[in-house]
Each structure stands twice: as structure tokens, then as C-alpha cells.
Amino acid sequence: MADSSRVIERLQADLAAGRLHHAYCVVGAGLDTAAVADALGVALVDRFQLLEVNIAAMRQFISQAALRPLTSPFRLGIIDNAADLLPEAEQAFLKTLEEPAKNTRFLLTTPRLDLLPTTLSRLRVIYNQANETETTDTKHYWQALQQPPLSAAFQAAAELAGRDDYRQLLQQMLEVARQETVLRPQVLTALLHAWRAAGSTASKRLQAEQLAVILQTHHDYA
């Protein structure tokens, strides 16, 4: 089972800072969702879980999301293996994500980031690395992007864009970039280069939005 401590630390930090998002998607295997709920102070009575991936189960899940918490600051809805949702079930859940209840939060887990771009755009993605190869690859490209000169960063970005698992790796890069306090302008430039070099993908609109947020956060980018 993957270590859940990184996810718990991230969520607790967001909660303490008053910026807990309404929905998180944890990519990786073996997340202890009960431990996460405990860490966030959500009692058992205020937790609810999607039991099947079909539309009927999703409708029951959505009705649970509309209820008020009994003893906790908020209710927590859990969806394991979110990438397995049937299309109609995901579409129904998307409507709930677009207009979330004030006192409800969602925690999704998935071994792969295979959700609709519109769904992903309403989730905050956290990578819970259980795969050492993925971790090594991410570190390799992240370090390469930060090496001078800028041409070296471009080369790393182009190599990244040419990989079959480009979408997942770039998503990891964006998550890392979003958590950085200071980013060198060349890193942002290289990330943009990687996104453009990848060609047309279903997730490009989402990644463009994430890049725009990062650029707005780091005002030193020119």
C-alpha cells in the first residue's frame, strides 16, 4: 500500500490555511481514504462512498452529497477508482462538481488520470507516488527543466512531450510547479514549450488553464 502521509499533509495544510478545495483527485494506488478522513476530522457518520460505477449508484451518491453534516465541519464523499466510472455516471457527477454543496467535500482516487477534461478542471490533483519509475522520471525532467541554458530546458521539454506517458508526466510537472514558491522564468517557458510540442490532446485545455494560473501566480515571468 502506498504511503498516505504526503496526501494527508497536503490536505491538512490546505485545511489549516482555509483553502481546502471542494474536490481532490489522488492519483496512485493504495490510498487509505479512512485515514485521510480521520486526519480531516470527518466522523464516520459524515462519510459516504460510491458503491458502484453506474448511474443508479451515482444518483444515490449525489443525494448523499446534498445532506448536511451531523457532527463534522463537512461531509466527505469518496469515490475509489474514479477512472472506471461509466460515462453517464461521470456526467451526472460533473453537475454536482459544478455546483458543490457548501458543506460537502469529495475525495477521488484513481490509478490513472483518465477522466473527462471538464471533470479534471474541477478537481485538485495530488500524486501519491507508489511507482518509483514514475517518481524518478518526474524528478529527472523537473531537474532538467531547471538547468541552464534555456536550450537545455527546451530539449528536456521536447523529450517529455514525445513520450507515450506525456500526459501523466506533464500533469505531475504542473502539480509540482503549482506548489513551488519561486519558479525561474525558464521553467515556465519550458513547460509552455512542452505543452505546445505535444500536439492536440483531450487534456490540453485543462493544462492550458493550469499553466495560466501558474503564470499569474509567478509575476516575475516575462
matplotlib code that plots the C-alpha trace (Angstrom):
import matplotlib.pyplot as plt

x = [0.0, 1.3, 2.1, -0.8, 1.2, 2.0, -1.7, -2.7, -0.1, -1.2, -4.9, -4.2, -2.1, -4.9, -7.5, -5.3, -4.8, -8.6, -8.2, -9.5, -10.8, -14.2, -12.8, -9.5, -8.3, -5.5, -3.6, -1.9, -2.6, -3.4, -4.6, -6.0, -9.1, -10.3, -7.0, -7.4, -11.0, -9.8, -7.0, -9.5, -11.8, -14.6, -16.6, -17.8, -21.4, -20.5, -18.7, -20.3, -18.9, -19.8, -20.5, -20.7, -19.7, -23.2, -25.7, -28.1, -25.3, -24.1, -27.6, -27.7, -24.2, -25.3, -28.3, -26.0, -23.8, -26.8, -27.2, -25.8, -23.0, -24.2, -21.0, -18.2, -17.3, -18.2, -19.3, -16.8, -17.8, -15.3, -15.0, -12.5, -11.2, -12.8, -11.4, -13.8, -16.9, -19.3, -19.7, -23.3, -22.2, -19.3, -21.5, -24.0, -21.2, -19.9, -23.0, -22.5, -18.9, -20.0, -22.4, -21.0, -22.8, -21.3, -20.6, -19.5, -16.1, -15.1, -12.1, -11.5, -8.8, -7.6, -4.6, -4.6, -5.6, -8.3, -11.2, -13.0, -11.1, -14.2, -14.2, -10.5, -10.8, -12.9, -10.6, -7.3, -5.0, -2.5, 0.0, 0.6, 3.6, 3.6, 5.5, 9.2, 9.7, 7.2, 8.8, 12.3, 11.0, 9.3, 12.4, 14.6, 12.5, 11.9, 15.7, 16.4, 13.9, 15.8, 19.3, 20.8, 20.9, 17.4, 18.0, 18.7, 15.3, 13.7, 15.4, 14.1, 10.6, 10.6, 11.7, 9.0, 6.4, 7.5, 6.9, 3.8, 3.1, 3.5, 0.1, 0.7, 4.2, 3.3, 0.4, 2.9, 5.1, 2.1, 1.3, 5.0, 5.1, 1.8, 3.4, 6.7, 7.0, 9.5, 10.0, 12.7, 11.2, 12.9, 11.0, 7.7, 8.8, 9.9, 6.6, 4.7, 7.1, 6.3, 2.6, 2.7, 5.0, 2.7, 0.2, -3.6, -4.8, -8.0, -6.5, -4.7, -7.5, -7.2, -3.4, -3.6, -5.8, -3.4, -0.4, -2.3, -2.9, 0.8, 1.9, -0.5, 0.9, 4.5, 4.6, 8.3, 7.6, 8.1]
y = [0.0, 3.4, 5.8, 8.2, 10.7, 13.0, 13.3, 13.8, 16.5, 18.4, 18.3, 19.3, 22.2, 23.3, 23.0, 24.9, 27.7, 27.9, 26.9, 23.3, 22.6, 21.1, 18.1, 16.3, 13.5, 11.4, 9.6, 6.4, 3.1, 2.2, 5.5, 4.9, 7.0, 6.3, 7.7, 10.8, 11.3, 10.9, 13.4, 15.9, 15.5, 13.8, 11.4, 8.1, 9.3, 12.1, 9.9, 8.4, 6.3, 5.5, 1.7, 1.1, 2.9, 3.0, 5.9, 4.5, 4.3, 7.8, 9.2, 7.8, 9.2, 12.7, 12.6, 11.9, 14.9, 17.2, 16.3, 18.5, 17.1, 15.8, 16.2, 17.2, 20.5, 19.0, 15.7, 13.7, 11.8, 9.1, 7.7, 4.9, 4.1, 7.1, 6.4, 3.3, 5.5, 4.8, 7.9, 8.7, 8.4, 10.8, 13.2, 13.2, 13.7, 16.6, 18.6, 18.2, 19.3, 22.4, 23.4, 21.8, 21.9, 24.3, 21.7, 18.8, 17.8, 15.0, 12.7, 10.7, 8.0, 6.6, 4.6, 6.6, 10.1, 9.1, 11.4, 14.0, 17.2, 19.1, 16.8, 17.3, 21.0, 21.0, 18.7, 19.4, 16.6, 15.1, 12.5, 9.8, 8.1, 4.3, 3.8, 4.5, 4.7, 7.5, 9.3, 9.0, 10.2, 13.2, 14.2, 13.7, 16.1, 18.6, 18.9, 19.0, 21.9, 24.0, 23.5, 26.4, 27.2, 27.7, 25.5, 22.5, 23.1, 23.2, 19.9, 18.3, 19.6, 18.3, 14.9, 14.9, 15.8, 12.9, 10.2, 8.0, 8.8, 12.5, 13.5, 12.0, 13.3, 16.8, 16.8, 15.9, 18.8, 21.2, 19.9, 20.4, 23.9, 24.9, 24.1, 26.0, 29.4, 30.7, 29.5, 30.5, 32.1, 29.4, 26.7, 28.3, 28.8, 25.2, 24.0, 26.0, 24.6, 21.1, 21.7, 23.2, 20.4, 17.7, 18.4, 18.2, 16.2, 16.0, 17.5, 20.5, 22.9, 21.9, 22.1, 25.5, 26.7, 25.3, 27.0, 30.3, 30.0, 29.3, 32.2, 34.5, 33.3, 33.9, 37.6, 37.6, 35.6, 37.7]
z = [0.0, -0.9, 1.9, 2.5, 4.6, 1.7, 0.8, 4.4, 4.9, 1.8, 2.7, 6.4, 5.1, 2.8, 5.6, 8.1, 5.6, 4.9, 1.2, 1.3, -2.2, -2.7, -4.6, -4.7, -7.0, -5.7, -8.5, -7.3, -5.7, -2.2, -0.6, 2.9, 2.5, 6.1, 7.4, 5.2, 6.5, 10.1, 9.6, 8.3, 11.3, 9.4, 11.6, 10.2, 10.2, 7.8, 5.3, 2.2, -0.6, -4.2, -4.2, -7.9, -11.1, -12.7, -12.9, -10.3, -7.7, -8.6, -8.1, -4.6, -4.0, -5.2, -3.0, 0.0, -1.1, -0.6, 3.1, 5.9, 8.2, 11.6, 13.7, 11.4, 9.7, 6.4, 4.8, 2.7, -0.4, -1.5, -5.0, -5.4, -8.9, -10.4, -13.9, -14.0, -13.8, -16.6, -18.9, -17.8, -14.1, -14.6, -16.4, -13.6, -11.0, -13.1, -12.5, -8.7, -9.1, -10.9, -8.1, -4.9, -1.7, 0.8, 3.5, 1.3, 0.0, -2.4, -2.4, -5.6, -6.1, -9.4, -10.6, -13.8, -14.8, -17.2, -16.6, -18.8, -19.1, -17.7, -14.7, -14.1, -14.4, -11.2, -9.2, -7.5, -8.4, -6.0, -7.0, -4.4, -5.9, -5.4, -8.7, -8.3, -12.0, -12.3, -9.4, -11.0, -14.3, -12.8, -10.9, -14.0, -16.1, -13.4, -12.7, -16.4, -16.9, -14.3, -15.8, -17.7, -20.6, -21.7, -24.8, -22.4, -20.8, -24.2, -25.1, -21.9, -22.6, -26.2, -25.0, -22.4, -25.0, -27.1, -24.5, -24.6, -21.0, -21.7, -20.4, -16.9, -16.6, -17.6, -15.2, -12.5, -13.6, -13.3, -9.9, -8.8, -10.3, -8.6, -5.2, -5.8, -4.2, -6.7, -10.3, -12.7, -15.8, -18.0, -16.2, -17.0, -20.6, -20.9, -19.5, -22.1, -24.7, -23.6, -23.7, -27.2, -28.6, -27.5, -30.2, -29.8, -26.8, -24.9, -21.8, -23.4, -22.4, -18.8, -18.9, -20.5, -17.7, -15.1, -16.8, -16.9, -13.1, -12.5, -14.7, -12.8, -9.5, -10.5, -11.6, -12.4, -15.6, -18.7]

ax = plt.figure().add_subplot(projection="3d")
ax.plot(x, y, z, "-o")
ax.set_aspect("equal")
plt.show()
